[in-house]
Structure formats: C-alpha cells, structure tokens
Amino acid sequence: MDIMFKLSFSMQLGGDFTESIFTILLLILVLLFYISNRNNMINKWCAITGFTFWLGVVKESFMFNIVPFLQNTWGQTIPYEYYKGAYSSMTWMLYSFAMPSAVIASLYFYNLDSNYPKLMSRLKVLLYLPALLLSIFFPPLAFRTYQLSSIPFWITYSIYNGILVITFTFFIINGILIEKPGKAKTQKKLVMLIIWPPVLYWYITVFPTHTLQLGNLLKVWQGNVFVLLVCIIAFIIMAFKDGVMGLHLTSESYRWNSDLSIINKGAEYTSHMLKNQTVKMEWCIDNLKAQFDQSDGKTPEELEILSRSIYTLKSYMEKMKKQTESINLVEVPCNLKALLDSSAAMFHNVVSIQINIQDDIFLMCDKTHMTEVFVNIISNAVEAMHDSGTITICCGYGRGGRFYRIIITDDGIGMGSNDLKNMFTPYFTTKNTEKNFGLGLAYCKNAVEKHNGQIHAESEPGKGTDITIELPAKRIIVNERGGQNG
C-alpha cells in the first residue's frame, strides 16, 4: 500500500500547483459567504460547508507541495507516516462532513427552521451520525490506504455522499419553488447558481471515477478550479448589480487624478481664514460708517469699495466650497424634460432655448446636482452668445444604446483647441469678471462622473459649442408614472 502511495506522491513532485490555486479560490468563496451576512444561517452553513471542502483541497496542496519542501529542508525529522496520517484525516473530514453540512445549508435555504425549528435542531445532529458510524469501519487515519486499495470503501462513500447530494439538490430546488415571486426568489436562484455547480462537479469527478477506477480521469476533479472561478466572478458581479447573500457592493467613479480633492481641502482652510478676517473688516467698516454718519453723513467711497470687495471674497469662497466639496447623491426618478425646462427657465428672456425631448422620459439622478449641472452649462452658453442667439438641447441613445446623451448646443463664439482642452480644469476661465472663478465646468464634470457618466465638448472658433453629457442607459426610465417632476 505504501508503495502505491509513494508512487502517487512522487508523481506530484514536479510541482503541480493547481491545488494551490484551487485552495485560494475556495477560501475566497468561503470568505465571501461569511462576510456577506455573518448573521444569516444560510451564509454560515455555506461557509462551514466551504471550509470543509477547503480542508479537503488543502490536503492535496499540503501533501504534494508543502511536504516535499519540508522533507528537502528537514529530511526525515518528521516520520513520513505522520504526513500520511494528516492527509488521511483531512480526507476523512471532506468525505464525511462536507455533504452533511451542505444539506443543513439547504434545509435553511428551504426555510425548514422557520416552520419546524425543533426538527431542524435534531436534523443538525442526526445528519452527522452516519459519518461517525462509517468511521468505525473506515478509521480516519487509514483513509489514504482505503483510497488506494478498497473498492468497498469507494462504493460505500459514493452511496453515502450520493444520497446527500440528491437531498441537497432536492431542498435547494424546492426552496426556490416554494418561494413567492419577488426579490427573495430571485436571490435564491442566484445563490443556487453559485453553490450547486461546485458541489455537483466535485461528487461526479471524485466518486464515480474512483469507484470505477477510471485512471485517466482521476485528476478531472481539478477542473473545479474553473467552476469556482466562474462562481466567484458571478458572485462579485451579482453583488455589484442587485446584491447576493446579503452583500450589495456599489462602485463609485471619481477622478483619481483630479486636483478637486486638494482644492476642497485648501478651500476649507482658506474659507475659515477669510471668514475670520472678513468679520473683523466688516466690523471695522460698520464702525467707521457709523462715525461718518454722526459727523457729516458722508461715507467715503473707499469704504464702499471695501464692502464690495469683502462681498466678492465671500461669494468666491462660498462658490468654491460648493463646487469642490464631495458630492453625495440622493437619487430619484426625475422627468428629464421638466428638469431641463426648470434649469433653462431663468434664461428664456435672454436667449431662445429649444428643448427636444419626449415628455415621458425619466432620469434616475440627484435632482439638485443635475439641475446645477444644466444651469452651469446653459449659463456658460448664454455668456458665449453675448445674450443673444439660440441654445438647442437634444436627447437620445448613443454608443449602441448603452448610454443616453444630452447634447446642449449654442451658436456662440466657440473656442480654440487650447481652451477646449482645459475647459473642465479647475480655475480655468476665459472670462475676466468677478463672477467667474473657473469652477463651474469642473463641478459639472465631477457631478456627471458621480452619476457614472461622462461629459465632453466640441467647439470651433465662430461655430459655437456642443456640450455632451453621456449617462448610463440604465438610468433612463420610460413612462415611469411614479417619477417626480423635475
């Protein structure tokens, strides 16, 4: 028996690291089960099941990767039989307790604990008894020997685990069938796609192949590494999309190479400093005005200039803080035409604004921030046209239907390539007035990207400017009666 074992051992010395990859992937899946919702019993028992399977995979990596290293380093300091005993014990754990744990997870999946809590408590104990009874006939420390030489061993454990796989599958499928249509049922379908394939693949590729002694298929079980990889990828995708097993991940796009965060921090310090100083200056100006009023009633022009300068400073800091601070979205479905109409309302008496969009299009967005975006862009367009001309706003799907475009076109003076390249850069402005600080379009870019969208411009001198906002098509809802007006 030992000759066969050592032959199998030596065949692996070439450095088969598939087991190591398998070990890492399975551990990742176990951790995902556990951290998704550690208070949920389905999650807990899926994690326990996964951990038991993980021990079964660790034995392969242990025996065929770690043990050779230890023997080369320490020689025969630790007897070879000890390694063999550890390997056998982990195999015993896998073949005896993995599937009973999986069945318990499926019983929770079936909601048996809600309807029959006492029965559930008893089954959690009874399901492990057959494994303990089998251990009398097949002692744990001799498992490797039985694996290599005993057909009755393989027949027994094939039947034992086969019954448990069928039971597991039965309760998983019926757990879905008895669930009422809704989010819980959808979630259970997603969970089944993650936990059922690896279990079924493991059983089919381990027990029938060994029972029938299909020598050329004995390592097919390693293909489960690809099944696990697909399951982990599916788990993460589902977690980002609708959530799965209590875990819902969200992605947040931000301009990691942007200076806005630095600007915001600087704005906070500068604003605090200027606020303290302007309060002192306003106090001094008020006192001086009071003194002049008491004397001859004439206030020097210099005091009025100081007052206007302080007001300009305060306006600048308020606008800079508002347009560089972190954006937190509060999203609701908004009627896009109404949103654009309200944003353009203050400019209708200055220029002509044409909005070409259906009345039944709703945009899932933060109403306040998107209104500010539209107002900023329209305001820039009005200034570029010197308060005369036409602004056209068109909407529609683009890029294969994956994005929804809002294009704001003006017939103003346009801009050159250098200005076009820098127009979304903080503090860049072509207007030399006290009201323009070069932060409006930088804020627009920040807000649009916060909605997972993009904004870009096209322009030529004398030919006007097109500003295009592209938002994910999934943010568009048609005929959403529950939506709010813009």
Beta strands, then each sheet from edge to edge (+ up, - down):
strand 1: 331-335
strand 2: 352-356
strand 3: 361-366
strand 4: 390-398
strand 5: 403-410
strand 6: 454-459
strand 7: 465-472
strand 8: 476-478
sheet 1: 1+ 3- 8+
sheet 2: 2+ 4+ 5- 7+ 6-
end
